[in-house]
Amino acid sequence: MTGNYFTILGSASGMPQPGRACSGYVLQVEEELTLIDCGGGVSSAFLNFGFSPLQVKQVFISHTHPDHVSDLPLFIQMVYLAGQKEPLDIFLPEEFVPSFENYIRALYLLPEKLPFRLNINSYQDGYIFKGSFKLEAFGNNHLKGYAPFIEKYNLPNKMQCHSFLIEVAGKTLLYSADVYDFEDIKEHLTGQDYVFIEATHLDFDQFIKYVPQVNIGQYVITHLGSPVEIEGLGKKIADSGLKNIRLAKDGLKIAL
């Protein structure tokens, strides 16, 4: 199927959930696919929802928590075993590039052995990608709570976590990834056609009060926990009377 779509491969939070994958999304622009985040279970979900590994041109990782990146080596292996010949671009937070390059070598995913060029690119806050779509990365404070440990143990971590603003054929989409709180993305909301926002670190009552104040096409709440937690969020949405909020589920496809 050609066209422009954004598909949720995994809607689960940091706590894995039976029958659901962790964070992972596919941006489809006509026949070109871009993977955004690659948490546990995403590779299987990618195939389960009918996507071809050979159509993936690039991968963007928002940050390096396991529920957003743990399946990335397996995804690269899947692309290799599917017979990839064209280059594959991986975009990682700058702090992660040296570690990831060492990691895939330890897993025997040797770039020299692959029959395609694996381009591992670093990016930072403010990075802009332009191709069949436009993506702008802006930093958020999701990882700032690690600062005391990084300072105490003199770690090289730079606490890089990013949200993504995406433009496709006149449509705009914000993917929050994980955030520290609602203030991290608040100034970027107005005018977006779609906002995919995580629920784990969101003050949902504050969010519900804010929704009527800005012009947004549709909110999709993702990064969801247990069925009981999802039921509770669903009740708050229903009680609010707001019609432009929906809960994510694995396999949900939004036409852009």
Contacts in CASP RR format, 6 or more apart in sequence:
PFRMAT RR
TARGET T0000
AUTHOR 0000-0000-0000
METHOD contacts of the structure
MODEL  1
MTGNYFTILGSASGMPQPGRACSGYVLQVEEELTLIDCGGGVSSAFLNFG
FSPLQVKQVFISHTHPDHVSDLPLFIQMVYLAGQKEPLDIFLPEEFVPSF
ENYIRALYLLPEKLPFRLNINSYQDGYIFKGSFKLEAFGNNHLKGYAPFI
EKYNLPNKMQCHSFLIEVAGKTLLYSADVYDFEDIKEHLTGQDYVFIEAT
HLDFDQFIKYVPQVNIGQYVITHLGSPVEIEGLGKKIADSGLKNIRLAKD
GLKIAL
2 30 0 8 1.000
2 31 0 8 1.000
3 28 0 8 1.000
3 29 0 8 1.000
3 30 0 8 1.000
3 255 0 8 1.000
4 28 0 8 1.000
4 29 0 8 1.000
4 30 0 8 1.000
4 168 0 8 1.000
4 169 0 8 1.000
4 171 0 8 1.000
4 255 0 8 1.000
4 256 0 8 1.000
5 26 0 8 1.000
5 27 0 8 1.000
5 28 0 8 1.000
5 253 0 8 1.000
5 254 0 8 1.000
5 255 0 8 1.000
5 256 0 8 1.000
6 25 0 8 1.000
6 26 0 8 1.000
6 27 0 8 1.000
6 28 0 8 1.000
6 173 0 8 1.000
6 194 0 8 1.000
6 196 0 8 1.000
6 253 0 8 1.000
6 254 0 8 1.000
6 256 0 8 1.000
7 25 0 8 1.000
7 26 0 8 1.000
7 28 0 8 1.000
7 49 0 8 1.000
7 51 0 8 1.000
7 251 0 8 1.000
7 252 0 8 1.000
7 253 0 8 1.000
7 254 0 8 1.000
8 24 0 8 1.000
8 25 0 8 1.000
8 196 0 8 1.000
8 220 0 8 1.000
8 222 0 8 1.000
8 248 0 8 1.000
8 249 0 8 1.000
8 250 0 8 1.000
8 251 0 8 1.000
8 252 0 8 1.000
8 253 0 8 1.000
9 21 0 8 1.000
9 24 0 8 1.000
9 25 0 8 1.000
9 26 0 8 1.000
9 42 0 8 1.000
9 45 0 8 1.000
9 46 0 8 1.000
9 49 0 8 1.000
9 250 0 8 1.000
9 251 0 8 1.000
10 20 0 8 1.000
10 21 0 8 1.000
10 22 0 8 1.000
10 23 0 8 1.000
10 24 0 8 1.000
10 25 0 8 1.000
10 39 0 8 1.000
10 41 0 8 1.000
10 42 0 8 1.000
10 45 0 8 1.000
10 222 0 8 1.000
10 248 0 8 1.000
10 250 0 8 1.000
10 251 0 8 1.000
11 20 0 8 1.000
11 21 0 8 1.000
11 23 0 8 1.000
11 222 0 8 1.000
11 223 0 8 1.000
11 224 0 8 1.000
11 248 0 8 1.000
11 249 0 8 1.000
11 250 0 8 1.000
11 252 0 8 1.000
12 20 0 8 1.000
12 21 0 8 1.000
12 22 0 8 1.000
12 23 0 8 1.000
12 67 0 8 1.000
12 223 0 8 1.000
12 224 0 8 1.000
12 225 0 8 1.000
13 22 0 8 1.000
13 67 0 8 1.000
13 198 0 8 1.000
13 199 0 8 1.000
13 200 0 8 1.000
13 223 0 8 1.000
13 224 0 8 1.000
13 225 0 8 1.000
14 22 0 8 1.000
14 65 0 8 1.000
14 66 0 8 1.000
14 67 0 8 1.000
14 200 0 8 1.000
14 223 0 8 1.000
15 225 0 8 1.000
15 226 0 8 1.000
16 22 0 8 1.000
16 40 0 8 1.000
16 67 0 8 1.000
17 224 0 8 1.000
17 225 0 8 1.000
17 226 0 8 1.000
19 250 0 8 1.000
20 250 0 8 1.000
21 39 0 8 1.000
21 40 0 8 1.000
21 41 0 8 1.000
21 42 0 8 1.000
21 44 0 8 1.000
21 45 0 8 1.000
21 250 0 8 1.000
22 39 0 8 1.000
22 40 0 8 1.000
22 41 0 8 1.000
22 42 0 8 1.000
22 66 0 8 1.000
22 67 0 8 1.000
22 68 0 8 1.000
22 70 0 8 1.000
22 71 0 8 1.000
23 37 0 8 1.000
23 38 0 8 1.000
23 39 0 8 1.000
23 42 0 8 1.000
23 62 0 8 1.000
23 67 0 8 1.000
23 68 0 8 1.000
23 177 0 8 1.000
23 222 0 8 1.000
23 223 0 8 1.000
24 35 0 8 1.000
24 36 0 8 1.000
24 37 0 8 1.000
24 38 0 8 1.000
24 39 0 8 1.000
24 42 0 8 1.000
24 45 0 8 1.000
24 68 0 8 1.000
25 35 0 8 1.000
25 36 0 8 1.000
25 37 0 8 1.000
25 175 0 8 1.000
25 196 0 8 1.000
26 33 0 8 1.000
26 34 0 8 1.000
26 35 0 8 1.000
26 36 0 8 1.000
26 46 0 8 1.000
26 49 0 8 1.000
26 51 0 8 1.000
27 33 0 8 1.000
27 34 0 8 1.000
27 36 0 8 1.000
27 133 0 8 1.000
27 166 0 8 1.000
27 168 0 8 1.000
28 34 0 8 1.000
29 132 0 8 1.000
29 133 0 8 1.000
29 168 0 8 1.000
29 169 0 8 1.000
30 132 0 8 1.000
31 55 0 8 1.000
32 55 0 8 1.000
32 57 0 8 1.000
32 132 0 8 1.000
33 51 0 8 1.000
33 52 0 8 1.000
33 55 0 8 1.000
33 56 0 8 1.000
33 57 0 8 1.000
34 56 0 8 1.000
34 57 0 8 1.000
34 58 0 8 1.000
34 59 0 8 1.000
34 60 0 8 1.000
34 133 0 8 1.000
35 42 0 8 1.000
35 46 0 8 1.000
35 56 0 8 1.000
35 58 0 8 1.000
35 59 0 8 1.000
35 60 0 8 1.000
35 75 0 8 1.000
36 59 0 8 1.000
36 60 0 8 1.000
36 62 0 8 1.000
36 164 0 8 1.000
36 175 0 8 1.000
37 60 0 8 1.000
37 61 0 8 1.000
37 62 0 8 1.000
37 68 0 8 1.000
37 69 0 8 1.000
37 177 0 8 1.000
38 59 0 8 1.000
38 61 0 8 1.000
38 68 0 8 1.000
38 69 0 8 1.000
38 70 0 8 1.000
38 71 0 8 1.000
38 72 0 8 1.000
38 75 0 8 1.000
39 66 0 8 1.000
39 67 0 8 1.000
39 68 0 8 1.000
39 69 0 8 1.000
39 70 0 8 1.000
39 71 0 8 1.000
39 72 0 8 1.000
40 66 0 8 1.000
40 67 0 8 1.000
40 70 0 8 1.000
40 71 0 8 1.000
41 71 0 8 1.000
42 71 0 8 1.000
42 75 0 8 1.000
43 71 0 8 1.000
43 74 0 8 1.000
43 75 0 8 1.000
43 78 0 8 1.000
45 250 0 8 1.000
45 251 0 8 1.000
46 53 0 8 1.000
46 75 0 8 1.000
46 78 0 8 1.000
47 53 0 8 1.000
47 78 0 8 1.000
49 250 0 8 1.000
49 251 0 8 1.000
52 82 0 8 1.000
53 78 0 8 1.000
53 79 0 8 1.000
53 82 0 8 1.000
53 84 0 8 1.000
54 79 0 8 1.000
54 82 0 8 1.000
54 83 0 8 1.000
54 84 0 8 1.000
54 86 0 8 1.000
56 79 0 8 1.000
56 88 0 8 1.000
57 86 0 8 1.000
57 88 0 8 1.000
57 89 0 8 1.000
58 88 0 8 1.000
58 89 0 8 1.000
58 90 0 8 1.000
58 91 0 8 1.000
58 129 0 8 1.000
59 72 0 8 1.000
59 75 0 8 1.000
59 88 0 8 1.000
59 89 0 8 1.000
59 90 0 8 1.000
59 91 0 8 1.000
60 91 0 8 1.000
60 129 0 8 1.000
60 135 0 8 1.000
60 137 0 8 1.000
60 164 0 8 1.000
61 68 0 8 1.000
61 69 0 8 1.000
61 72 0 8 1.000
61 90 0 8 1.000
61 91 0 8 1.000
61 92 0 8 1.000
61 93 0 8 1.000
61 96 0 8 1.000
62 68 0 8 1.000
62 93 0 8 1.000
62 161 0 8 1.000
62 162 0 8 1.000
62 163 0 8 1.000
62 164 0 8 1.000
62 175 0 8 1.000
62 177 0 8 1.000
62 178 0 8 1.000
63 69 0 8 1.000
63 93 0 8 1.000
63 142 0 8 1.000
63 143 0 8 1.000
63 160 0 8 1.000
63 161 0 8 1.000
63 162 0 8 1.000
63 177 0 8 1.000
63 178 0 8 1.000
64 92 0 8 1.000
64 93 0 8 1.000
64 95 0 8 1.000
64 96 0 8 1.000
65 178 0 8 1.000
68 177 0 8 1.000
68 178 0 8 1.000
69 96 0 8 1.000
72 90 0 8 1.000
72 100 0 8 1.000
73 103 0 8 1.000
73 104 0 8 1.000
73 107 0 8 1.000
73 109 0 8 1.000
76 88 0 8 1.000
76 90 0 8 1.000
76 104 0 8 1.000
76 109 0 8 1.000
76 118 0 8 1.000
77 109 0 8 1.000
79 88 0 8 1.000
79 116 0 8 1.000
80 109 0 8 1.000
80 114 0 8 1.000
80 115 0 8 1.000
80 116 0 8 1.000
83 115 0 8 1.000
84 114 0 8 1.000
84 115 0 8 1.000
84 116 0 8 1.000
85 115 0 8 1.000
85 116 0 8 1.000
86 116 0 8 1.000
87 116 0 8 1.000
87 117 0 8 1.000
87 118 0 8 1.000
87 119 0 8 1.000
88 116 0 8 1.000
88 117 0 8 1.000
88 118 0 8 1.000
88 119 0 8 1.000
89 119 0 8 1.000
89 121 0 8 1.000
90 100 0 8 1.000
90 118 0 8 1.000
90 119 0 8 1.000
90 120 0 8 1.000
90 121 0 8 1.000
91 121 0 8 1.000
91 122 0 8 1.000
91 123 0 8 1.000
91 129 0 8 1.000
92 100 0 8 1.000
92 120 0 8 1.000
92 121 0 8 1.000
92 122 0 8 1.000
92 123 0 8 1.000
93 122 0 8 1.000
93 123 0 8 1.000
93 124 0 8 1.000
93 158 0 8 1.000
93 160 0 8 1.000
93 161 0 8 1.000
93 162 0 8 1.000
94 122 0 8 1.000
94 123 0 8 1.000
94 124 0 8 1.000
94 158 0 8 1.000
94 160 0 8 1.000
95 156 0 8 1.000
95 157 0 8 1.000
95 158 0 8 1.000
95 160 0 8 1.000
96 160 0 8 1.000
97 120 0 8 1.000
97 121 0 8 1.000
97 122 0 8 1.000
100 120 0 8 1.000
101 120 0 8 1.000
104 110 0 8 1.000
104 111 0 8 1.000
111 118 0 8 1.000
123 129 0 8 1.000
123 137 0 8 1.000
123 162 0 8 1.000
124 137 0 8 1.000
124 160 0 8 1.000
125 137 0 8 1.000
125 138 0 8 1.000
125 139 0 8 1.000
125 160 0 8 1.000
125 162 0 8 1.000
126 136 0 8 1.000
126 137 0 8 1.000
126 138 0 8 1.000
126 139 0 8 1.000
127 136 0 8 1.000
127 137 0 8 1.000
128 134 0 8 1.000
128 135 0 8 1.000
128 136 0 8 1.000
128 137 0 8 1.000
129 135 0 8 1.000
129 136 0 8 1.000
129 137 0 8 1.000
132 168 0 8 1.000
133 166 0 8 1.000
133 167 0 8 1.000
133 168 0 8 1.000
134 166 0 8 1.000
134 167 0 8 1.000
134 168 0 8 1.000
135 164 0 8 1.000
135 165 0 8 1.000
135 166 0 8 1.000
135 167 0 8 1.000
136 164 0 8 1.000
136 165 0 8 1.000
136 166 0 8 1.000
137 162 0 8 1.000
137 163 0 8 1.000
137 164 0 8 1.000
138 162 0 8 1.000
138 163 0 8 1.000
138 165 0 8 1.000
138 188 0 8 1.000
139 160 0 8 1.000
139 161 0 8 1.000
139 162 0 8 1.000
139 163 0 8 1.000
139 184 0 8 1.000
140 161 0 8 1.000
140 162 0 8 1.000
140 163 0 8 1.000
140 176 0 8 1.000
140 177 0 8 1.000
140 178 0 8 1.000
140 179 0 8 1.000
140 180 0 8 1.000
140 184 0 8 1.000
140 185 0 8 1.000
141 161 0 8 1.000
141 179 0 8 1.000
141 180 0 8 1.000
141 181 0 8 1.000
141 184 0 8 1.000
142 161 0 8 1.000
142 177 0 8 1.000
142 178 0 8 1.000
142 179 0 8 1.000
142 180 0 8 1.000
142 184 0 8 1.000
142 201 0 8 1.000
143 157 0 8 1.000
143 159 0 8 1.000
143 160 0 8 1.000
143 161 0 8 1.000
144 159 0 8 1.000
144 180 0 8 1.000
145 159 0 8 1.000
145 180 0 8 1.000
146 157 0 8 1.000
146 159 0 8 1.000
147 159 0 8 1.000
149 155 0 8 1.000
150 157 0 8 1.000
150 159 0 8 1.000
161 177 0 8 1.000
161 178 0 8 1.000
161 179 0 8 1.000
162 177 0 8 1.000
163 174 0 8 1.000
163 175 0 8 1.000
163 176 0 8 1.000
163 177 0 8 1.000
163 179 0 8 1.000
163 184 0 8 1.000
163 185 0 8 1.000
163 188 0 8 1.000
164 174 0 8 1.000
164 175 0 8 1.000
164 177 0 8 1.000
165 172 0 8 1.000
165 173 0 8 1.000
165 174 0 8 1.000
165 188 0 8 1.000
166 172 0 8 1.000
166 173 0 8 1.000
166 174 0 8 1.000
166 175 0 8 1.000
167 173 0 8 1.000
168 256 0 8 1.000
169 256 0 8 1.000
171 193 0 8 1.000
171 194 0 8 1.000
171 256 0 8 1.000
172 191 0 8 1.000
172 192 0 8 1.000
172 193 0 8 1.000
172 194 0 8 1.000
173 192 0 8 1.000
173 193 0 8 1.000
173 194 0 8 1.000
173 195 0 8 1.000
173 196 0 8 1.000
173 256 0 8 1.000
174 185 0 8 1.000
174 188 0 8 1.000
174 189 0 8 1.000
174 192 0 8 1.000
174 194 0 8 1.000
174 195 0 8 1.000
174 196 0 8 1.000
174 197 0 8 1.000
175 196 0 8 1.000
176 184 0 8 1.000
176 185 0 8 1.000
176 195 0 8 1.000
176 196 0 8 1.000
176 197 0 8 1.000
176 198 0 8 1.000
177 198 0 8 1.000
178 198 0 8 1.000
178 200 0 8 1.000
178 201 0 8 1.000
178 223 0 8 1.000
179 185 0 8 1.000
179 198 0 8 1.000
179 201 0 8 1.000
179 202 0 8 1.000
180 201 0 8 1.000
181 201 0 8 1.000
181 202 0 8 1.000
181 203 0 8 1.000
182 202 0 8 1.000
182 203 0 8 1.000
182 206 0 8 1.000
182 207 0 8 1.000
182 210 0 8 1.000
185 197 0 8 1.000
186 210 0 8 1.000
189 195 0 8 1.000
189 214 0 8 1.000
189 216 0 8 1.000
190 214 0 8 1.000
190 215 0 8 1.000
190 216 0 8 1.000
191 214 0 8 1.000
191 215 0 8 1.000
191 216 0 8 1.000
191 217 0 8 1.000
192 216 0 8 1.000
192 217 0 8 1.000
193 216 0 8 1.000
193 217 0 8 1.000
193 218 0 8 1.000
193 256 0 8 1.000
194 217 0 8 1.000
194 218 0 8 1.000
194 219 0 8 1.000
194 220 0 8 1.000
194 254 0 8 1.000
194 256 0 8 1.000
195 216 0 8 1.000
195 217 0 8 1.000
195 218 0 8 1.000
195 219 0 8 1.000
195 220 0 8 1.000
196 220 0 8 1.000
196 222 0 8 1.000
196 248 0 8 1.000
197 207 0 8 1.000
197 219 0 8 1.000
197 220 0 8 1.000
197 221 0 8 1.000
197 222 0 8 1.000
198 221 0 8 1.000
198 222 0 8 1.000
198 223 0 8 1.000
199 221 0 8 1.000
199 222 0 8 1.000
199 223 0 8 1.000
199 224 0 8 1.000
199 225 0 8 1.000
199 229 0 8 1.000
199 233 0 8 1.000
200 223 0 8 1.000
200 225 0 8 1.000
204 233 0 8 1.000
204 236 0 8 1.000
205 236 0 8 1.000
208 236 0 8 1.000
208 237 0 8 1.000
208 240 0 8 1.000
208 242 0 8 1.000
211 219 0 8 1.000
211 240 0 8 1.000
211 242 0 8 1.000
211 244 0 8 1.000
211 245 0 8 1.000
212 242 0 8 1.000
216 244 0 8 1.000
217 244 0 8 1.000
218 244 0 8 1.000
218 245 0 8 1.000
218 246 0 8 1.000
218 254 0 8 1.000
219 244 0 8 1.000
219 245 0 8 1.000
219 246 0 8 1.000
220 246 0 8 1.000
220 247 0 8 1.000
220 248 0 8 1.000
220 252 0 8 1.000
220 254 0 8 1.000
221 233 0 8 1.000
221 237 0 8 1.000
221 245 0 8 1.000
221 246 0 8 1.000
221 247 0 8 1.000
221 248 0 8 1.000
222 248 0 8 1.000
224 230 0 8 1.000
224 233 0 8 1.000
224 247 0 8 1.000
224 248 0 8 1.000
230 247 0 8 1.000
233 247 0 8 1.000
234 247 0 8 1.000
237 245 0 8 1.000
237 246 0 8 1.000
237 247 0 8 1.000
END
